[in-house]
Amino acid sequence: MDFENDYKSYFIFGGICFLCAIITIVGGVERAGIWMDAMYPLFLLFSIACFSIGWIRYNKRNEET
């Protein structure tokens, strides 16, 4: 596994976290549950961080170091 050029896993995990955040927003506590409501800030944090790391690695994949 090439950690410097691996960006797809970050996009996938960011998408999963973003989906969980959307489910929490749309469903609310009644549908998503109190656990998902408590984890909402972490879902947003992980989704933004993973998309950022994935985007940086995606842009640097063809550059020579």
Protein Blocks (a to p, Z undefined) as FASTA:
>chain_A
ZZklmmklmmmmmmmmmmmmmmmmmnommlnopklmmmmmmmmmmmmmmmmmmmmmmmmm
mpcZZ
